[in-house]
Amino acid sequence: MSQLGIPPGAGAENISDLTRATNYGTWRFQKGWKPLHVVDAEGCWFSDATGKRYLDFSSQLMCVNLGHKNARVIEAIAEQARELPFIAPGYASNARARLSTKLLEVLPAGLEKFFFATSGTEANEAAFKIARMVTGKNKIISRYRSYHGSTAASIAATGDPRRWAMEPAGKGMGFVFAPETHCYKCPIGHRYPECGIACADYMEHMIRNESDVAAVIVEPVVGTNGVLVPPPEYMPKLREICDRHGVLLIADEVMAGWGRTGRWFSVDHWGVKPDILTTAKGITSAYVPLGLCATTKAIADYFEDHYFSHGHTYEAHPITLGPAVATIEEMQRLKLVARAAELEPYVRQKLEALKEKHPSVGDVRGMGLFFAVDLVKNRRTKEPFNTMRDKVEGKPLVVDQVAAKMMADGVAQQSWVSHFVIAPPLIVTREELDFGIDVLDRHLGIADVLVEA
């Protein structure tokens, strides 16, 4: 047996050490990484090897929307494996037809042609290639507070610091960045509503002056980078700008889709129809890896007489498609989209109470069961405790200190630079919401003592 071999009955320490020794921990310095050994998960909870349970208050990576171990989706995986575990993407399959039909029920109207991938980053790669092929143009405009994936073009379109290490050689070219839509701390110094949606006007200024713009990509509700909810005029105005200049609009719904904001997709809140929609995560509740790039018929028609130059082996993999049908059906059966909308006022009220109580809480924002709690050391200046530079340089972050204390008390909470992303499974109960928010309340004192007078 090798030094790293796992003897029968190996404990959690052995599993954690083996994982750390043989695997890369993503988006982190490897030194100090000690992954928790998780052995089970059910509903809104997961358990470690000691039997300790944790409330999954961010649905892992904002993806386990149905909660863990949904019996119907698990059975769908087994059924698909028995029916047809794999067939190359050049063939039709029952799973492919079933999911395509189901998608037409829930996607924004007009999105009628699908490319199936295995992740959100792959879905975005497909979207960029399609936009460039159809328009004959090259540039893609993204925004600074954004994350679109880790592969060459997707990381190039990412505005947050995960892009920095890959520049210039390790990323795709032709991406430029616009200001994010962040009314709490406007990057261009305006105040809503007097601004007249200046961030959208700036996007139009870029389109005019960059030239050669194929598409604009936005997360209609920004995910990891702060759950940034735009004012109601923003998405309709952006749609008009894109139409005026012959630029395609790509909606990245990888995180905010699938009921998370109280609609099937966050773009539905504003009645805006994108030219391309990308998604992943909640499409299967993350039980199997599936990404989707959906386009309009107008885009699809272009490829009737032009070569569609994209694809990979696992595109439309039956094992990924079958469970997606079950996931959508379970969401419909349990009425989870409406449930997220119904729970929004309850969550908002409880988080606003935290803001009243804790001087370190600068802002609370969100929709449905998708909220951010933003920490600041100075409410007047809105200065955060930490910056993106601190994150990539491995400096201790205040939000991580709070999250570690929450974990010790049985609540797994995603933190990023200066905010927490509160996004429990859509099956969460009020009692579970109370527990998670109470634990956050208990440990915000760590930040409160650091607030500037």
N, C-alpha and C positions, 0 to 999 in steps of 0.2 A: 504494500500500500504506500502511495506517495505521501509526502509530508502534508500535502493539502487534501488527502483523501478523507472522506467522511465516514467514520466508523459507524456501525449500527447503533442507533440510539443517540447520535450526536446531538448536543444541546444547541440552544439558540446562539451561544457564543461562537461555536464552531461554524455554524451556517453563516453568521454575520461576517466572521473573519474570512471564510472561504470566498464569500461574495466580494468582499472588499479587495482581496488579493488577486482575484481573477477577472473582475469586471470593472469597467469605468463607471464612476458616478457622474451623471450628466450635470452640466452647468454648475460645476463646483471645482474648487481645489481638491485634489484627491486626498491630501493630507488631512487627517482628522475625520474623514468620512467613516461612519460606523452605522451601516444600515440596520434598521429594526427588522428582526425576523418575524414576518407576519405569516400566520398559519391558517387563518380562517376569516371569513367576512360574511355577514348576512344583514339584510336590511340597510340601516344607516350606520352600522358598526363594523369594525374589524378587530381582530384579536391577535396578540403576539404569542410567542411560544410559551410564556408563563401563564397564559390565560387572561391577561389583562385586556379589557375592552376599551376601544377608542371610538368616540363619535366622529364620523367622517364628515366634518363640517365644511369641507370644500369638494366633496365628491371625488376624492383623489386629486386628479388634475382637472377639476370642473368637467367631469365626463360621465361618472356613474349616475346618470340621472334617474334611472329606475331603482337605484339601490342595488345592493349586492345579492346575488343568488336568486334572481327572479326565476321561478321554476319554469315558466313557459319559454323564456329565452334560452335557458340551459337545455331544455328538451329540443328546441329548434336546432341547436348546434348538433346534437346527436342525430336528429332526423336528417339533417342535411348531409352529415357524414355517411349515413346509411344510404341515402338516395344517390348522391353524386359528390364525392369529396373534392374532386378537381376536374376541370376541363379547361383547355386553353381558351383565351379570350376571343378567338375567332369563331367560336361556336355559340349557339343559343342554348339556354338552359331554363328549366322551370323557375329556378330561384331568381334568375335575371329578369324574367318576364314578370314574376310576382312583385318583386321590389320596384321595378320600373312603373308598374301600374299603381302601386301604393304611393310612390313618390308624387305622382300626378295629383293625388288627393290633398297633399299637405304642403307642397312647395308653393311659393308665390306663383300666381298665374302667369303663363307665358314661358316658363322654364320647362322645356319639353325634351331635351336631348342630354344624355348622361354619359359621363366617363367615370368609371369606378376605379378608385385607387385603394391604398391601404393606410393612408394617413392624411392629415390635413395639409402637411407640407407638400405631399405629392399632388394633392388636389390643386393647390396653388401653383405648383410648377406647370400643371396642365393648363390652368387658366391663363398664365402668362404666355405660354406658347400659342394657345388658341387665339388670344387677343392680338398677338403680333402677326400670326399668319393671316388672320382675317382682315386686319386693318392695313397691313403692310408697313406699319410704323413700329418703333422700337421702344420708346421710353414708357416706364410705368411710374406714376406718381403714387407714393404711399404717404404715411404720416409718421411723425417722430414717436409718439406714444403708441407703438403697435408691435405685434408679434405675428408673423405669418409662416414660420417654420424654420427648419435648420439646414435644408439642402441649398445648393448654390444660389438659385434664383430667389427662393423663399427667404433665406437669411439676408439676401441683398435688399429685399423689400421690407425687412424688419427694422423698425426705428429704434428699438431699445438696445441696450449695450451688448446684448448677445451677438450683435453684428460686428462689433469693433474688432474682435480678435481675428476675424476672417478677412479683414481689409488689408491690401486691395486684391491679393491674388486668389483668395479662396472663395470668392463670391461671384455671382453673375453680374454683368454690367447693365447699365441702362436704367438705373433706379434713382429717383430723386425724391426729396421729402418735403412735405408741407407741414404747417403747424397742426397740432392736434386740436380737437374741439374739446376744450376743458374749461367750462365756465367758472369753476371754483378758482382756478389760477390760470387765467388766459395767457397763453404764451406770447401773444402780440399786444397785451396790455389793454384790452377792451373790456367793457362791462355789458352783459346782456340785460335787457333787450335793446339798449341804445346802440349797440354795435352794428345792428342791421345784418348780423351773421357775417362779420368781416372775415372769419376764417374760411368760409366758402368763397367769398370774393377773392381772397388771396390764392385759393386753388385755381380760380379762373385766370388770375394774373400769371400764375405759373404755366398753365396750359398755353396761354398766348405767347409767352416769352421763351419757353423751353422748345417749342415746336416738336414735331415727330412724336407726339404723345399717343400711345396706343390705348392706354387704360388708366383709370384711377382705381386703386384698391383701398377699401376701408373696412374695418370692423364697425358695423353700424352702432353697436355698443361695444366699446373696447373692452377686452378681457383682462388678461393678466396685468396689463399696465394701468389698472386703476378703475375698471368698470365705469368708464367715462360715457355718460348718457348725453347725447347731443340735444340742443333745444329743438322744439318741434319743427321749426322751419328749415333746419339744416339739411336733412336728407332730401326733401323735395327740391330745395334750391340746388343741391349738388347734382341731382338728376337732370334738372333743366340746363345746368352748365355743361354737363357731359353731352347732352343732346345737341346743344347749340354748337359745339365744337367737334362733333363726330368722334367723341371719345367714349370708349366702353366703360361701364361702371361694374366693378367686381365687388360683391358683398362677401366678405369672409365671415361666415357664420359657424366656424369650427367650434367656438366656445359658447357663443350667445344663442345658438340655435337649439332646436329640439325642446321647446317649452321652457327653457331656462328663464326667459324674461316675461313669461305670461302670454306669449304668442308662440306659434310654431317656430317662427324665425323672428329675430329682433327687428329686421327691416319691415316686417308686417305692421309695426306700430305706426308707421308713417305712410302706409299705402304705396310705398315706392317699389317698383319692379326693376331689379338689376338685370343687366345683360348676362352676367355670369354670377352664379352663387357657388361658393365652396363650403364644404362642411365635413365633419368627421365626429369624433368623440361620442356625443349622445346618440348618434344614428344607430348604434348598437349598444348603447349604454357602456361602451368600451369593453364589452365581453369578448369581442373579436375585433381586429383592426380593420376599419373600413373608412375610406374617404370618398367624397363625391364632388365632382365638378359638373354643375348643371348649367346649360346654356339655353338661350332662346332658339326658336326655330329659324329666325333670320340668320343667326350665326351658323346653325347646323346646315342650312341650305348652301352656304358657301362651299362646304366640303363635298357637296354632291359632284362638283366638277373640279375640285382641287384636292390634292393629296393630304390626307390627315396624317401628319408626320409625328405621331406620338403613340406610346403604348409600353406595356411591360408585362412580364409573365403572369403576375398575380392580379392583373386587371380583371375585374368581374369574377374574382375567385368565389366559387359557390359557397364555401364555408363562411365567407364574410357576408354574403347576400341573404342567405336564408334567415339568420338570426335578426337581421335588420327589419325584415317583415314582422317578425314576432315582437320586436321592440316597439315598432310603431303601433301595432295592434294593442299591445299592453298599455301604451300611453293613452290610446283612445279609450280602452276599457276602463281604466282607472281615472280618466278625465284629468290627467296630470297637467295639461297646459292650463286649463281653467283653475286648477288647484294652486298653481304657482301664482297666478294673478290674484286669487282670493287671499293668499297668505301675505302678499306684499305689504298691505297696510299694517299688519301685525308686526312683521319684521321691521319695517321702517320706524314704527312707534318705539319699539324696544331699543333700536340702535340710536335713535334721536335722544332717547333718555340717557344713553351712555355719553353722548356729546354734551348734554347739559351737566352731567356729573363730573366728567373728566376733562381737565383743561388741555390734555394732550390730544384730544380728538378735534381735528380741524374741520373735517367734512364727513358726511355720510351721504352716499348716493347709490342708486341702483334701481332695478326693476324686477318684478317677479320675485324669484328666489336667487337673485344675483346682485349682491351688494358689496361695496367697499367701505371700509372704515379707515380714513386717512389720518395719520398721526403727524403732528407738527410740534416743533419746540417753541414756536411763537405764532399765536393766532393772528396777531395783527399783520405780520409780514408773510404769514403762511409758509415760513421756512420749515422744511422737513428736518427730522433728526439725521437722516442719511441721504446720500445722493447715489445716482447710478454709478458714479466713479467709485464710491465706497464698495458697492456690490461687486464690481469686477476685480477690485483689488483685494477682496477678501477681508475687509474690515468688519468688525462686529457691528451688527445692525440691531437697533432697538426693537424693531418688529420681530426679529428672530428670537430675541431674549424673551419677549412676551409669549411667542408661539411655543417656545421650549417649556415654559411653565404651564401653558395650557395642555401640552402633550402629557406632562407629568400628571395632570389632573384628569386625563382621559378624553381630551378633545384635540383632534388633529386639525390644524388650522393653517391654510396656505398664507404665507406672507411674502411680500415682494417690495424691497427697497424701503418704502415708507407707508405701506398700507396692508390691510388684510383683505382677502377675497372670501366673502361669506357666501357659499353656494352649496348648501347641503343637497342630498338627493331629493327629488321632487316628491318622494313619498314621506318626507320628514313630518313628524308630529309636532304639535305646539309644545308638548312637554320636552321634546328633544331640542327644539329651538330655544326654549327657556334655559335648558341645561347648558347648551353651547354658549349662549350670550352671557349667561351668569358667570361662566368660567372666564370669558374674555373680560368681563367687568372686574372680576377678582384680581386680575393681573395687570390691568392698565396702569395701576399705581407705579409700576416700573418706569413707565414713560412720564407719568405726571410729575415725579420728583425731578425730572430733567428739563421741565418746561422753564423757559426764560421768563422772569418776572416782568 
